[in-house]
Amino acid sequence: MITLFLLTLRFAVFSPRIIHYILRFSNGFSEILQISLAF
């Protein structure tokens, strides 16, 4: 139970950075998709 709390606490600390990377990755992926569709 304590380890679960520590994991959620660690994820709450690191989640903004993870969300930031996911948003950057999805933006780059959509740009690649648009470029591949343009050809």
DRENDO-1510 file (C-alpha; in Angstrom, 1 decimal, always signed):
<recs>
REC; n; res; u; v; w
REC; 1; MET; +0.0; +0.0; +0.0 .
REC; 2; ILE; +2.8; +2.4; +0.9 .
REC; 3; THR; +4.7; +1.5; -2.3 .
REC; 4; LEU; +1.5; +2.2; -4.3 .
REC; 5; PHE; +1.3; +5.7; -2.7 .
REC; 6; LEU; +5.0; +6.3; -3.4 .
REC; 7; LEU; +4.5; +5.3; -7.1 .
REC; 8; THR; +1.5; +7.6; -7.5 .
REC; 9; LEU; +3.4; +10.4; -5.8 .
REC; 10; ARG; +6.4; +9.9; -8.1 .
REC; 11; PHE; +4.1; +9.8; -11.1 .
REC; 12; ALA; +2.4; +13.0; -9.9 .
REC; 13; VAL; +5.8; +14.7; -9.8 .
REC; 14; PHE; +6.9; +13.4; -13.2 .
REC; 15; SER; +3.6; +13.5; -15.0 .
REC; 16; PRO; +3.8; +17.1; -16.3 .
REC; 17; ARG; +7.1; +16.2; -18.0 .
REC; 18; ILE; +5.7; +13.0; -19.4 .
REC; 19; ILE; +2.6; +14.9; -20.7 .
REC; 20; HIS; +4.9; +17.5; -22.2 .
REC; 21; TYR; +6.9; +14.8; -24.0 .
REC; 22; ILE; +3.7; +13.0; -25.2 .
REC; 23; LEU; +2.4; +16.3; -26.6 .
REC; 24; ARG; +5.7; +17.0; -28.4 .
REC; 25; PHE; +5.7; +13.5; -29.8 .
REC; 26; SER; +2.1; +13.7; -31.0 .
REC; 27; ASN; +2.7; +17.0; -32.6 .
REC; 28; GLY; +5.8; +15.7; -34.4 .
REC; 29; PHE; +3.9; +12.6; -35.5 .
REC; 30; SER; +1.0; +14.6; -36.9 .
REC; 31; GLU; +3.5; +16.8; -38.8 .
REC; 32; ILE; +5.2; +13.7; -40.3 .
REC; 33; LEU; +1.7; +12.3; -41.2 .
REC; 34; GLN; +0.8; +15.5; -43.0 .
REC; 35; ILE; +4.1; +15.5; -44.9 .
REC; 36; SER; +3.6; +11.9; -45.9 .
REC; 37; LEU; +0.1; +12.6; -47.0 .
REC; 38; ALA; +1.2; +15.6; -49.0 .
REC; 39; PHE; +3.5; +13.4; -51.2 .
</recs>
